[in-house]
Each structure stands twice: as C-alpha cells, then as structure tokens.
Amino acid sequence: MNNVFKILVTSAVIALIAGCGGREVTRTDPDTVTDLSGYWNETDAHMVADSMIAQCLGGRWLTDFSAGGVREERPAGPVIVVGGIFNESSEHINTDIFMNAIEQAFLESGEIQIAAGGASRGEVRSEREDQIVFASPATAAAFGHEIGADFVMTGSVGSIVDEAGDTRSIYYQISLELIDVETALKSWIGSLEIKKIIEW
C-alpha cells in the first residue's frame, strides 16, 4: 500500500512538471511584422499613423494656416487637440495606440503643437487647482494661461468582412479630419484603406 501511494505521488509530480513546460515565450523586435490572426494589430496601427502624418503634414491646410500669420501670444505652429477616434469596425481596436503615435509624430515634426485633451486635460486642470491650495504662491501654476486649440482631430475606423469557405477578406477604412475650432469648418480630411485576405 505504501509503495502504491509513492507511485501515485511520483506520477502526479511528473505530470505537473510536464504540464508546466508546454509554453514558450520569445521576445522580438517591436517593429517585426506579425500577422497571426489576420485581424487588426500593431503593424496596422503603425501603418495608419505613418500614412496619416504624411498626408496631414503635406496638406494645404498647413500652408494656409502659416500664411495667415501668427496671432499674439500664440506658438509658431497650429495647435491641435487629438480628440475621439471612433471604432465602428467589427473588432475591438484600441485607437489610442495609433493616435498616440500621431501626436508623437506631430510634435517631432516641429510644425505642430499638441494641446492636451480629454482625460489628460482634466488631470492638468485638477493639478492646477491642487497647486492653488498646496503649492507656494511663487511656484503655483496660474489659471487662464492655456493655449486654445486651433483644430480638433477626430475620425473613425470601419471595417467590412466578407467570408466564403476557408477564405476571409477584411477591408478597413480609417478616416481622420481636422476641424477648425473657430469656424467649425473641416480643414483637412485624410483616409487610408487596408485590405487583408486570410486563408485557412
């Protein structure tokens, strides 16, 4: 009976160890193109950001804005708030990933200023309110010195899925637009299409 118990315990331990060794994780360069499922992924997000930045910075709106002259107490380039990008596709797409990449590329271009929007703006304003109470008057940030945005960027991601047998087609359309805050006129519209064929 004692030997049977030892054999059972040993078998259980061996099975447990064998079960733990089934997964392998490999770290890779973030720029490596991966398309495991065929659905939206980080490669698509970077492609969208790169394409939209090139389109936007090459648009006539930027030349027109510069020709209008710099208003008093304004930065040299246009100020943009990157607003909501709505996911109207059939998948869960984290649009924040490529919008953050767009903000970063705007700043690195040296031609665009980015104003905080949404939750970030709320956190900045909350910090400013706290400083009035808790920071010394000499170091507290003053109210009424925010730079108003010239444009708001909004957009959407949509998709169409077509499937037959072992083949699936996914078509994505990404649209972004810049809206003049003062006039509510659309100053620029950019779009990108991505199509994928997935076969099993």
Z-matrix of the N, CA and C atoms (Angstrom, degrees):
N
C 1 1.476
C 2 1.515 1 110.63
N 3 1.341 2 115.18 1 -40.30
C 4 1.453 3 120.30 2 179.13
C 5 1.528 4 111.36 3 -64.03
N 6 1.333 5 116.57 4 -40.52
C 7 1.465 6 120.96 5 179.11
C 8 1.536 7 111.40 6 -66.00
N 9 1.327 8 116.05 7 -39.03
C 10 1.473 9 120.63 8 178.35
C 11 1.521 10 110.03 9 -61.62
N 12 1.345 11 116.46 10 -42.97
C 13 1.470 12 120.73 11 178.95
C 14 1.535 13 110.88 12 -61.71
N 15 1.334 14 117.06 13 -43.24
C 16 1.465 15 121.36 14 179.21
C 17 1.525 16 111.47 15 -62.69
N 18 1.314 17 116.49 16 -41.20
C 19 1.469 18 120.94 17 179.24
C 20 1.525 19 110.55 18 -64.12
N 21 1.329 20 117.39 19 -41.93
C 22 1.476 21 121.45 20 179.22
C 23 1.531 22 111.41 21 -64.32
N 24 1.336 23 116.49 22 -44.62
C 25 1.470 24 120.21 23 179.66
C 26 1.523 25 110.24 24 -64.02
N 27 1.340 26 117.17 25 -44.18
C 28 1.467 27 120.85 26 179.78
C 29 1.524 28 111.01 27 -62.30
N 30 1.322 29 117.11 28 -41.68
C 31 1.472 30 121.29 29 179.04
C 32 1.524 31 111.17 30 -63.50
N 33 1.334 32 115.84 31 -40.34
C 34 1.468 33 120.18 32 179.65
C 35 1.525 34 111.01 33 -64.86
N 36 1.337 35 116.69 34 -41.99
C 37 1.470 36 120.80 35 179.14
C 38 1.527 37 110.36 36 -64.62
N 39 1.319 38 117.71 37 -43.58
C 40 1.481 39 121.58 38 178.99
C 41 1.528 40 110.56 39 -62.19
N 42 1.324 41 116.47 40 -43.06
C 43 1.472 42 120.36 41 179.35
C 44 1.525 43 110.92 42 -63.46
N 45 1.336 44 116.11 43 -39.86
C 46 1.472 45 120.39 44 179.48
C 47 1.525 46 111.14 45 -64.63
N 48 1.328 47 116.73 46 -44.12
C 49 1.466 48 120.89 47 179.92
C 50 1.523 49 110.30 48 -65.19
N 51 1.323 50 118.15 49 -41.70
C 52 1.469 51 122.18 50 -179.81
C 53 1.526 52 110.29 51 -64.61
N 54 1.339 53 116.55 52 -37.70
C 55 1.467 54 120.22 53 -179.43
C 56 1.515 55 112.87 54 -68.26
N 57 1.325 56 117.24 55 -29.47
C 58 1.468 57 120.95 56 -178.59
C 59 1.526 58 112.69 57 -77.22
N 60 1.301 59 118.43 58 -16.47
C 61 1.465 60 120.25 59 -173.80
C 62 1.510 61 114.30 60 -95.64
N 63 1.347 62 119.09 61 16.84
C 64 1.461 63 120.58 62 -173.73
C 65 1.516 64 116.08 63 -89.48
N 66 1.317 65 120.35 64 -7.14
C 67 1.465 66 121.61 65 -175.41
C 68 1.518 67 110.10 66 -114.31
N 69 1.327 68 114.57 67 137.94
C 70 1.466 69 119.66 68 178.54
C 71 1.521 70 108.74 69 -126.25
N 72 1.324 71 116.83 70 131.02
C 73 1.465 72 122.38 71 179.96
C 74 1.522 73 108.58 72 -114.73
N 75 1.327 74 115.60 73 129.87
C 76 1.458 75 120.84 74 179.20
C 77 1.520 76 109.08 75 -122.23
N 78 1.303 77 117.15 76 126.61
C 79 1.467 78 120.35 77 175.54
C 80 1.527 79 108.84 78 -82.87
N 81 1.331 80 115.27 79 142.21
C 82 1.457 81 119.52 80 -177.15
C 83 1.518 82 110.02 81 -140.63
N 84 1.302 83 117.18 82 166.24
C 85 1.462 84 122.83 83 178.29
C 86 1.532 85 108.91 84 -63.24
N 87 1.348 86 118.76 85 130.14
C 88 1.467 87 120.80 86 -179.66
C 89 1.528 88 113.23 87 -59.17
N 90 1.335 89 118.07 88 -21.36
C 91 1.460 90 120.72 89 179.96
C 92 1.529 91 112.94 90 -84.43
N 93 1.333 92 116.72 91 -3.17
C 94 1.467 93 120.12 92 178.99
C 95 1.529 94 109.49 93 -65.94
N 96 1.319 95 116.06 94 131.74
C 97 1.467 96 120.77 95 179.05
C 98 1.519 97 108.70 96 -76.11
N 99 1.326 98 116.15 97 120.99
C 100 1.462 99 121.03 98 176.77
C 101 1.519 100 108.66 99 -126.89
N 102 1.307 101 116.58 100 132.45
C 103 1.453 102 122.66 101 176.60
C 104 1.516 103 108.06 102 -136.84
N 105 1.320 104 116.90 103 77.19
C 106 1.458 105 120.84 104 -175.22
C 107 1.530 106 111.74 105 -76.89
N 108 1.323 107 116.51 106 -47.30
C 109 1.468 108 120.26 107 -176.08
C 110 1.515 109 112.60 108 -99.90
N 111 1.332 110 116.36 109 -20.84
C 112 1.464 111 119.70 110 -173.90
C 113 1.512 112 112.93 111 91.89
N 114 1.326 113 116.88 112 -10.52
C 115 1.456 114 119.77 113 179.00
C 116 1.531 115 110.05 114 -83.31
N 117 1.330 116 115.56 115 176.98
C 118 1.464 117 122.55 116 -179.07
C 119 1.526 118 110.04 117 -54.61
N 120 1.344 119 116.12 118 135.35
C 121 1.463 120 119.85 119 179.61
C 122 1.521 121 110.20 120 -145.99
N 123 1.357 122 116.27 121 -173.16
C 124 1.469 123 120.60 122 -175.25
C 125 1.528 124 112.39 123 -64.91
N 126 1.333 125 117.94 124 -28.98
C 127 1.469 126 120.62 125 177.39
C 128 1.529 127 110.10 126 -63.27
N 129 1.336 128 116.77 127 -42.08
C 130 1.463 129 121.18 128 177.09
C 131 1.525 130 111.02 129 -64.13
N 132 1.339 131 116.55 130 -40.64
C 133 1.464 132 120.50 131 -179.77
C 134 1.523 133 110.91 132 -61.33
N 135 1.344 134 117.02 133 -44.40
C 136 1.468 135 120.33 134 179.53
C 137 1.529 136 110.93 135 -68.12
N 138 1.330 137 117.15 136 -37.32
C 139 1.463 138 120.76 137 178.43
C 140 1.530 139 110.66 138 -62.42
N 141 1.328 140 115.84 139 -42.33
C 142 1.465 141 120.64 140 178.66
C 143 1.525 142 110.41 141 -63.11
N 144 1.328 143 116.85 142 -47.83
C 145 1.468 144 120.49 143 -178.76
C 146 1.526 145 111.03 144 -59.55
N 147 1.332 146 117.49 145 -47.47
C 148 1.471 147 121.05 146 -178.41
C 149 1.521 148 111.31 147 -62.33
N 150 1.335 149 116.64 148 -45.27
C 151 1.466 150 120.54 149 -178.01
C 152 1.522 151 111.76 150 -66.36
N 153 1.336 152 116.54 151 -44.19
C 154 1.463 153 119.78 152 -177.13
C 155 1.520 154 111.73 153 -67.16
N 156 1.330 155 117.19 154 -37.22
C 157 1.465 156 119.84 155 178.17
C 158 1.520 157 110.15 156 -63.83
N 159 1.340 158 116.56 157 -45.32
C 160 1.473 159 119.98 158 179.55
C 161 1.522 160 110.70 159 -61.10
N 162 1.327 161 116.94 160 -43.37
C 163 1.464 162 120.66 161 179.17
C 164 1.527 163 111.59 162 -64.14
N 165 1.337 164 115.12 163 -46.31
C 166 1.462 165 119.88 164 -174.92
C 167 1.523 166 112.17 165 -66.80
N 168 1.340 167 116.86 166 -47.39
C 169 1.468 168 119.54 167 -178.80
C 170 1.528 169 112.16 168 -69.39
N 171 1.332 170 116.73 169 -19.95
C 172 1.461 171 120.32 170 177.69
C 173 1.520 172 113.27 171 -92.31
N 174 1.335 173 116.85 172 1.29
C 175 1.464 174 120.88 173 -176.85
C 176 1.526 175 113.09 174 -77.58
N 177 1.326 176 115.25 175 156.42
C 178 1.461 177 121.61 176 -178.88
C 179 1.522 178 112.63 177 -66.91
N 180 1.326 179 116.67 178 -24.50
C 181 1.459 180 121.10 179 -177.19
C 182 1.522 181 111.97 180 -57.25
N 183 1.334 182 116.65 181 -36.11
C 184 1.463 183 120.84 182 -176.85
C 185 1.527 184 110.65 183 -69.54
N 186 1.329 185 116.63 184 -41.09
C 187 1.465 186 121.24 185 176.41
C 188 1.522 187 110.47 186 -64.19
N 189 1.341 188 115.75 187 -43.50
C 190 1.473 189 120.18 188 179.47
C 191 1.521 190 111.20 189 -62.23
N 192 1.334 191 116.33 190 -41.01
C 193 1.455 192 119.84 191 179.87
C 194 1.528 193 110.53 192 -64.33
N 195 1.333 194 116.44 193 -44.76
C 196 1.470 195 120.67 194 -179.24
C 197 1.526 196 111.26 195 -63.93
N 198 1.318 197 116.37 196 -35.35
C 199 1.465 198 120.40 197 -179.57
C 200 1.520 199 111.84 198 -69.15
N 201 1.331 200 116.55 199 -21.49
C 202 1.461 201 120.11 200 -179.26
C 203 1.505 202 113.86 201 -74.03
N 204 1.342 203 117.40 202 -9.77
C 205 1.468 204 120.16 203 -179.83
C 206 1.511 205 111.56 204 84.66
N 207 1.314 206 115.57 205 153.29
C 208 1.464 207 121.11 206 -178.77
C 209 1.518 208 109.29 207 -86.45
N 210 1.336 209 115.54 208 127.47
C 211 1.460 210 119.76 209 177.34
C 212 1.526 211 110.30 210 -75.37
N 213 1.315 212 115.98 211 160.06
C 214 1.464 213 120.32 212 -179.00
C 215 1.520 214 111.01 213 -59.31
N 216 1.330 215 115.01 214 143.38
C 217 1.455 216 123.39 215 176.90
C 218 1.524 217 112.27 216 57.67
N 219 1.334 218 116.37 217 31.27
C 220 1.457 219 120.63 218 178.69
C 221 1.522 220 109.16 219 -115.59
N 222 1.345 221 117.25 220 151.09
C 223 1.461 222 118.96 221 173.25
C 224 1.520 223 110.86 222 -68.15
N 225 1.330 224 116.22 223 167.92
C 226 1.466 225 121.19 224 -174.94
C 227 1.517 226 113.11 225 -63.52
N 228 1.326 227 118.37 226 -37.91
C 229 1.464 228 120.67 227 -177.62
C 230 1.514 229 112.12 228 -107.15
N 231 1.338 230 116.80 229 173.47
C 232 1.466 231 119.86 230 178.00
C 233 1.522 232 111.50 231 -65.21
N 234 1.327 233 115.89 232 148.25
C 235 1.457 234 122.35 233 178.22
C 236 1.530 235 107.90 234 -103.31
N 237 1.330 236 115.20 235 126.45
C 238 1.467 237 120.57 236 -176.95
C 239 1.520 238 109.97 237 -120.89
N 240 1.323 239 116.11 238 137.51
C 241 1.458 240 122.72 239 167.54
C 242 1.523 241 106.50 240 -102.56
N 243 1.319 242 116.29 241 122.42
C 244 1.469 243 120.03 242 176.42
C 245 1.517 244 106.67 243 -85.67
N 246 1.322 245 114.79 244 109.04
C 247 1.460 246 120.53 245 -174.81
C 248 1.513 247 112.74 246 -92.31
N 249 1.324 248 115.99 247 -149.39
C 250 1.458 249 121.08 248 -174.83
C 251 1.520 250 112.87 249 -77.51
N 252 1.316 251 115.03 250 135.27
C 253 1.453 252 122.29 251 172.37
C 254 1.519 253 105.92 252 -112.62
N 255 1.307 254 117.38 253 115.86
C 256 1.453 255 121.10 254 -170.08
C 257 1.528 256 111.12 255 -91.62
N 258 1.313 257 115.18 256 131.54
C 259 1.457 258 121.31 257 178.55
C 260 1.525 259 108.59 258 -89.19
N 261 1.324 260 116.47 259 106.11
C 262 1.461 261 121.90 260 178.37
C 263 1.523 262 110.51 261 -110.03
N 264 1.333 263 115.81 262 18.78
C 265 1.465 264 120.63 263 -179.09
C 266 1.516 265 110.53 264 -87.21
N 267 1.327 266 115.49 265 178.03
C 268 1.460 267 121.34 266 179.23
C 269 1.524 268 111.94 267 -86.37
N 270 1.343 269 117.92 268 2.17
C 271 1.462 270 122.56 269 -176.96
C 272 1.522 271 110.68 270 -120.24
N 273 1.335 272 114.15 271 166.20
C 274 1.463 273 118.77 272 169.03
C 275 1.526 274 107.32 273 -82.87
N 276 1.323 275 116.75 274 115.87
C 277 1.467 276 121.88 275 179.27
C 278 1.519 277 108.09 276 -123.88
N 279 1.314 278 115.77 277 122.24
C 280 1.460 279 120.66 278 177.36
C 281 1.533 280 107.88 279 -82.93
N 282 1.313 281 116.18 280 94.50
C 283 1.470 282 120.68 281 -176.43
C 284 1.526 283 111.92 282 -70.22
N 285 1.335 284 117.60 283 -17.48
C 286 1.466 285 119.91 284 179.08
C 287 1.522 286 111.75 285 -60.50
N 288 1.344 287 116.73 286 -30.76
C 289 1.463 288 120.06 287 -176.55
C 290 1.521 289 110.77 288 -62.47
N 291 1.342 290 118.01 289 -50.58
C 292 1.463 291 117.09 290 -178.16
C 293 1.521 292 112.53 291 -80.09
N 294 1.333 293 117.88 292 -22.26
C 295 1.462 294 118.45 293 175.81
C 296 1.530 295 110.86 294 -70.85
N 297 1.337 296 116.91 295 -36.37
C 298 1.466 297 119.82 296 174.98
C 299 1.523 298 110.64 297 -63.68
N 300 1.338 299 116.37 298 -39.08
C 301 1.465 300 120.54 299 177.69
C 302 1.528 301 110.81 300 -64.74
N 303 1.325 302 117.21 301 -36.97
C 304 1.469 303 121.26 302 177.85
C 305 1.528 304 110.34 303 -66.71
N 306 1.332 305 117.34 304 -44.29
C 307 1.465 306 120.34 305 177.18
C 308 1.524 307 110.84 306 -58.62
N 309 1.323 308 116.15 307 -44.81
C 310 1.465 309 120.48 308 -179.28
C 311 1.525 310 110.88 309 -62.04
N 312 1.325 311 116.75 310 -44.97
C 313 1.466 312 120.26 311 -179.37
C 314 1.522 313 111.23 312 -65.82
N 315 1.340 314 118.29 313 -37.72
C 316 1.465 315 121.43 314 175.90
C 317 1.528 316 110.24 315 -57.92
N 318 1.335 317 115.76 316 -48.91
C 319 1.467 318 119.85 317 -178.08
C 320 1.523 319 111.52 318 -63.58
N 321 1.336 320 116.23 319 -42.22
C 322 1.460 321 120.00 320 -178.30
C 323 1.527 322 112.14 321 -68.64
N 324 1.330 323 117.74 322 -22.19
C 325 1.467 324 120.43 323 179.08
C 326 1.523 325 111.72 324 -68.14
N 327 1.335 326 116.57 325 -24.20
C 328 1.453 327 120.84 326 -177.70
C 329 1.520 328 113.66 327 76.86
N 330 1.332 329 117.64 328 0.12
C 331 1.473 330 121.51 329 -177.43
C 332 1.522 331 112.92 330 -103.88
N 333 1.322 332 116.92 331 -17.05
C 334 1.461 333 121.78 332 -173.64
C 335 1.521 334 109.52 333 -125.61
N 336 1.338 335 115.71 334 141.67
C 337 1.458 336 122.08 335 171.73
C 338 1.534 337 107.68 336 -106.10
N 339 1.326 338 116.64 337 141.11
C 340 1.466 339 120.72 338 179.87
C 341 1.526 340 109.18 339 -111.01
N 342 1.330 341 115.87 340 123.37
C 343 1.465 342 121.28 341 175.02
C 344 1.524 343 108.63 342 -94.90
N 345 1.320 344 115.73 343 142.62
C 346 1.465 345 119.95 344 178.75
C 347 1.520 346 109.73 345 -65.00
N 348 1.305 347 115.45 346 139.58
C 349 1.461 348 120.88 347 177.83
C 350 1.509 349 110.24 348 -132.00
N 351 1.317 350 116.67 349 171.11
C 352 1.458 351 122.01 350 174.91
C 353 1.512 352 113.98 351 57.03
N 354 1.344 353 115.84 352 -132.60
C 355 1.460 354 122.34 353 -176.54
C 356 1.525 355 111.50 354 -63.90
N 357 1.337 356 117.05 355 -35.72
C 358 1.471 357 119.98 356 -179.96
C 359 1.521 358 110.93 357 -62.36
N 360 1.322 359 116.31 358 -43.10
C 361 1.465 360 119.90 359 179.36
C 362 1.528 361 110.65 360 -62.53
N 363 1.330 362 116.25 361 -40.87
C 364 1.456 363 120.48 362 178.56
C 365 1.523 364 112.05 363 -61.56
N 366 1.346 365 116.23 364 -39.40
C 367 1.465 366 119.65 365 179.18
C 368 1.530 367 111.28 366 -66.61
N 369 1.347 368 116.71 367 -39.61
C 370 1.469 369 120.43 368 178.91
C 371 1.528 370 110.26 369 -64.10
N 372 1.322 371 116.60 370 -44.38
C 373 1.462 372 119.78 371 -179.29
C 374 1.529 373 111.55 372 -66.96
N 375 1.321 374 116.25 373 -36.02
C 376 1.464 375 119.80 374 176.83
C 377 1.528 376 110.55 375 -65.18
N 378 1.330 377 116.74 376 -40.89
C 379 1.468 378 120.80 377 177.79
C 380 1.530 379 110.74 378 -62.71
N 381 1.343 380 116.33 379 -40.73
C 382 1.461 381 120.45 380 179.82
C 383 1.538 382 110.43 381 -62.83
N 384 1.334 383 116.46 382 -41.07
C 385 1.459 384 120.43 383 177.69
C 386 1.527 385 111.14 384 -63.69
N 387 1.339 386 116.56 385 -41.52
C 388 1.471 387 120.50 386 178.73
C 389 1.527 388 111.07 387 -62.60
N 390 1.335 389 116.24 388 -37.84
C 391 1.466 390 119.47 389 -178.39
C 392 1.525 391 112.04 390 -64.66
N 393 1.316 392 117.26 391 -32.03
C 394 1.463 393 120.37 392 178.23
C 395 1.533 394 109.70 393 -59.04
N 396 1.318 395 116.62 394 -36.05
C 397 1.464 396 121.60 395 -176.95
C 398 1.526 397 111.66 396 -88.09
N 399 1.345 398 116.20 397 -44.11
C 400 1.459 399 119.71 398 -167.02
C 401 1.533 400 115.24 399 -104.43
N 402 1.329 401 119.41 400 -21.71
C 403 1.471 402 120.69 401 -177.70
C 404 1.533 403 110.01 402 -93.26
N 405 1.316 404 115.25 403 158.50
C 406 1.465 405 118.91 404 177.32
C 407 1.532 406 108.45 405 -67.84
N 408 1.344 407 117.62 406 147.12
C 409 1.463 408 120.38 407 -178.82
C 410 1.536 409 113.13 408 -55.99
N 411 1.321 410 116.47 409 -30.02
C 412 1.466 411 119.35 410 -178.20
C 413 1.527 412 112.47 411 -71.90
N 414 1.331 413 117.35 412 -24.39
C 415 1.471 414 119.66 413 -176.39
C 416 1.525 415 113.20 414 -111.50
N 417 1.337 416 119.14 415 -9.60
C 418 1.466 417 121.35 416 -178.35
C 419 1.527 418 110.90 417 -68.16
N 420 1.321 419 116.68 418 136.36
C 421 1.470 420 121.73 419 177.05
C 422 1.522 421 109.19 420 -69.46
N 423 1.319 422 115.84 421 137.98
C 424 1.463 423 120.73 422 -177.18
C 425 1.524 424 110.98 423 -86.33
N 426 1.312 425 115.81 424 151.23
C 427 1.471 426 121.68 425 174.84
C 428 1.534 427 109.46 426 -79.80
N 429 1.303 428 114.99 427 157.86
C 430 1.462 429 120.61 428 173.62
C 431 1.512 430 115.21 429 80.39
N 432 1.335 431 117.88 430 18.69
C 433 1.461 432 119.98 431 -179.32
C 434 1.529 433 113.18 432 -118.33
N 435 1.328 434 116.66 433 11.50
C 436 1.462 435 119.07 434 176.22
C 437 1.529 436 109.69 435 -66.12
N 438 1.320 437 115.27 436 148.18
C 439 1.465 438 120.37 437 174.84
C 440 1.519 439 107.83 438 -90.71
N 441 1.313 440 116.55 439 120.50
C 442 1.462 441 120.65 440 179.31
C 443 1.518 442 111.29 441 -68.77
N 444 1.316 443 116.17 442 143.05
C 445 1.465 444 121.17 443 -179.52
C 446 1.524 445 110.85 444 -74.94
N 447 1.337 446 114.94 445 144.77
C 448 1.458 447 121.01 446 173.76
C 449 1.522 448 111.29 447 -86.56
N 450 1.344 449 115.47 448 -33.05
C 451 1.461 450 121.23 449 -175.91
C 452 1.523 451 110.22 450 -139.04
N 453 1.327 452 114.99 451 152.32
C 454 1.464 453 122.10 452 169.62
C 455 1.524 454 107.23 453 -117.15
N 456 1.342 455 115.97 454 131.99
C 457 1.462 456 120.35 455 176.56
C 458 1.527 457 108.74 456 -100.00
N 459 1.315 458 116.31 457 126.03
C 460 1.467 459 122.04 458 176.01
C 461 1.525 460 108.12 459 -133.19
N 462 1.311 461 115.51 460 172.65
C 463 1.459 462 117.82 461 179.09
C 464 1.503 463 112.77 462 175.90
N 465 1.334 464 114.93 463 -168.36
C 466 1.460 465 120.55 464 -178.00
C 467 1.520 466 110.34 465 -153.94
N 468 1.331 467 114.75 466 158.65
C 469 1.457 468 123.17 467 173.36
C 470 1.521 469 106.79 468 -124.07
N 471 1.320 470 116.00 469 123.01
C 472 1.462 471 120.84 470 178.43
C 473 1.515 472 110.44 471 -123.69
N 474 1.322 473 116.55 472 161.99
C 475 1.464 474 119.33 473 178.86
C 476 1.515 475 110.34 474 -147.47
N 477 1.336 476 114.45 475 153.88
C 478 1.460 477 122.28 476 173.29
C 479 1.526 478 106.63 477 -128.59
N 480 1.323 479 116.32 478 128.29
C 481 1.464 480 121.45 479 -179.57
C 482 1.518 481 108.95 480 -111.70
N 483 1.335 482 116.13 481 131.08
C 484 1.459 483 122.39 482 176.29
C 485 1.525 484 107.36 483 -126.82
N 486 1.321 485 116.78 484 133.95
C 487 1.460 486 119.33 485 -173.62
C 488 1.511 487 110.72 486 -142.13
N 489 1.329 488 115.54 487 137.26
C 490 1.462 489 121.47 488 174.87
C 491 1.525 490 108.44 489 -149.58
N 492 1.314 491 116.44 490 124.07
C 493 1.458 492 120.38 491 179.48
C 494 1.519 493 112.31 492 59.43
N 495 1.323 494 116.04 493 -123.58
C 496 1.460 495 121.82 494 -178.51
C 497 1.521 496 113.11 495 -96.92
N 498 1.325 497 117.50 496 14.55
C 499 1.463 498 120.88 497 -177.34
C 500 1.518 499 110.65 498 -123.80
N 501 1.314 500 115.23 499 133.64
C 502 1.464 501 121.15 500 178.01
C 503 1.521 502 108.76 501 -127.12
N 504 1.323 503 116.14 502 137.57
C 505 1.458 504 122.30 503 175.27
C 506 1.526 505 108.31 504 -114.82
N 507 1.332 506 116.05 505 131.31
C 508 1.470 507 120.64 506 175.89
C 509 1.525 508 107.90 507 -122.41
N 510 1.320 509 115.42 508 123.19
C 511 1.465 510 122.26 509 178.62
C 512 1.520 511 107.90 510 -112.44
N 513 1.342 512 116.49 511 123.74
C 514 1.459 513 121.80 512 177.65
C 515 1.521 514 109.30 513 -110.57
N 516 1.326 515 116.09 514 140.28
C 517 1.466 516 120.39 515 170.20
C 518 1.520 517 107.98 516 -126.82
N 519 1.327 518 114.73 517 123.25
C 520 1.462 519 121.72 518 179.37
C 521 1.522 520 107.14 519 -111.37
N 522 1.316 521 116.49 520 125.48
C 523 1.463 522 121.45 521 -179.87
C 524 1.521 523 109.62 522 -125.17
N 525 1.322 524 116.41 523 133.29
C 526 1.460 525 121.97 524 175.01
C 527 1.515 526 108.79 525 -128.10
N 528 1.323 527 116.55 526 151.21
C 529 1.458 528 120.54 527 177.16
C 530 1.524 529 110.67 528 -145.50
N 531 1.327 530 114.44 529 148.72
C 532 1.465 531 121.86 530 174.97
C 533 1.517 532 108.03 531 -105.26
N 534 1.317 533 115.89 532 127.47
C 535 1.461 534 120.62 533 -179.56
C 536 1.525 535 108.72 534 -115.59
N 537 1.324 536 116.05 535 127.70
C 538 1.456 537 122.28 536 177.98
C 539 1.526 538 108.76 537 -67.08
N 540 1.328 539 117.17 538 121.87
C 541 1.464 540 121.23 539 -175.68
C 542 1.531 541 111.30 540 -64.60
N 543 1.317 542 117.38 541 -37.48
C 544 1.470 543 120.83 542 -175.97
C 545 1.517 544 112.48 543 -73.69
N 546 1.329 545 116.79 544 -41.30
C 547 1.467 546 119.85 545 -173.97
C 548 1.520 547 113.42 546 -104.92
N 549 1.345 548 117.74 547 -13.35
C 550 1.474 549 123.90 548 -175.08
C 551 1.525 550 112.41 549 63.59
N 552 1.339 551 116.95 550 16.71
C 553 1.465 552 120.70 551 175.87
C 554 1.520 553 109.75 552 -85.53
N 555 1.322 554 115.78 553 145.32
C 556 1.457 555 120.55 554 175.86
C 557 1.524 556 108.47 555 -79.26
N 558 1.339 557 115.88 556 121.40
C 559 1.458 558 120.72 557 -176.15
C 560 1.523 559 112.72 558 -96.13
N 561 1.327 560 116.27 559 -23.43
C 562 1.469 561 120.21 560 -179.44
C 563 1.516 562 109.23 561 -157.54
N 564 1.330 563 115.71 562 142.16
C 565 1.462 564 121.76 563 174.06
C 566 1.519 565 107.64 564 -132.45
N 567 1.325 566 116.09 565 129.10
C 568 1.464 567 121.37 566 177.48
C 569 1.511 568 110.16 567 -125.71
N 570 1.315 569 116.48 568 151.49
C 571 1.460 570 119.56 569 178.74
C 572 1.525 571 110.59 570 -146.73
N 573 1.301 572 114.81 571 156.64
C 574 1.463 573 121.98 572 177.81
C 575 1.514 574 107.96 573 -143.77
N 576 1.329 575 115.49 574 137.96
C 577 1.458 576 121.04 575 177.09
C 578 1.523 577 109.44 576 -114.74
N 579 1.324 578 116.14 577 137.86
C 580 1.463 579 122.21 578 176.41
C 581 1.528 580 106.43 579 -130.20
N 582 1.336 581 116.37 580 130.99
C 583 1.471 582 119.65 581 177.74
C 584 1.528 583 108.52 582 -127.67
N 585 1.339 584 114.70 583 134.14
C 586 1.464 585 120.67 584 -179.29
C 587 1.533 586 109.23 585 -126.69
N 588 1.329 587 116.09 586 140.32
C 589 1.463 588 123.15 587 173.08
C 590 1.529 589 106.82 588 -112.18
N 591 1.312 590 116.80 589 124.03
C 592 1.459 591 122.63 590 -178.97
C 593 1.528 592 107.99 591 -116.22
N 594 1.326 593 116.17 592 125.24
C 595 1.471 594 120.66 593 -179.59
C 596 1.524 595 109.40 594 -123.48
N 597 1.323 596 115.02 595 139.59
C 598 1.462 597 120.70 596 177.66
C 599 1.516 598 109.89 597 -102.40
